[in-house]
Each structure stands twice: as C-alpha cells, then as structure tokens.
C-alpha cells in the first residue's frame, strides 16, 4: 500500500448504510452485531464486570469526528446483573477482545461479510451468507504480510490520493509496520496500478481493482466482519 492518506467522509453513502444511533438495551437477535458507541468514553474490560481489568477506552467519536463503530461477537450476563457484550477491539495486538455494557452501544446484526484469501489472493463478499462477488487482490509483500485474523470495517472513505483508488475501507487490523498514520492500520482499497493485482506487493493492505472497490462502497457498511485467512 505504501501511503495511507487523510480520510474524507463519504457523504450520503455512510448515512444510508449506518443504522441511526439511539439508546437501546435489547440484546441483538444474532451475532455478530455492529453499531455506534452511545457514551462519550466507553471503558472496555477484560471480563463482563465493572471491576475487571481495563483493556482500553473507546471514544464516541473518532479523531476524524465520525461515529465510532464497534463489532460485538457475543453477550453474557455479568455478576452485576447487566448484559455485557464482547467486542473485537481495534488495538494491538490483533485479535484483542473486550467487554462493555450492552446499554453503552447500539447494535444490530450484520448482514454482510468479507473474506480475504491470502493464498488464493482473492476477496469474497457475502450478503446474508450468500456469496455475491469474488475478485482478485494484491496482498502484503514478504516481511510486510497482510495479517491473518478476524476484523471488521471501522471506516469508509474516498481517498484523496489516486494511488488508493476510487474507494477504501479501514479495518480493525494492524500491519507489522507502525509508521503509517493510524499506527499501521490495514485498509482494503482500490488502486491506480491494477497490473499489480494478484501479487504480494503492499505494505499490508489489501488492494483491489477499482471495480471491486465500488462493490465495497455498496456491500461493506460500517461494522462489516472481515476474515483474513491463509488459504
């Protein structure tokens, strides 16, 4: 990838895809479930208890002033009598999980899913469990490999650099590098060099053709689960 530029809000598209933020304590009918944070500062804990170790603090709004979205993968009743949900946390090391009270987030079951196959160098898009697209990708070069794991879409934007193509999503994954803006956040984005698709050439990001990037604009709302697998 090489350059991770300033984010530009996607007017209209994000608004259509994102659920409205309003208070709710109803347990989602199914997990994974995603949605915005409802409180200014949300303490994430290592167990479903207000006394458990603090993992991190999530702010209601990102540094770019957009809503902070989270992805929950399950729920449990805490000893305090409240329902807690387990989150995938955008934090090093990759794969970090943590618990927050259900009342602090607005969740709805997700309908879309992304799977990136590193070995096949392919991205698959799913809606309600049915594959709707498959396309080739470029992945991280040796020493800068795209990280395997379970992640989610944390931001959507139109890049201000043609190198990143016509559309991009930020993920909750981190690369081996730390010097990029955002501390090495991995993205899935279009490209101005489609001849490199199918190769291992990026700094950890997943590059797709601009046609595939347009599919991400349509089928990868905030909170979409992402699986990056080795095959």
Secondary structure, DSSP 8 states (H G I E B T S, - for coil): ----------TTHHHHHS----------SSSSEEEEB-SSEEEEESSSSTTS-EEEEEESB-TTSSB-EEEEEEEEE-TTS-EEEEEE-S-TTTT-EEEEEGGGB--EE--EEEEEETTTTEEEEEETTEEEEEEE-BEE-TTS----EEEEEEEEE--SSGGG-S-EEEEEEE-S---STTTTEEEEE--S-GGGTTSEEESS-EE--HHHHHHHHHH--TT-EEEEE--
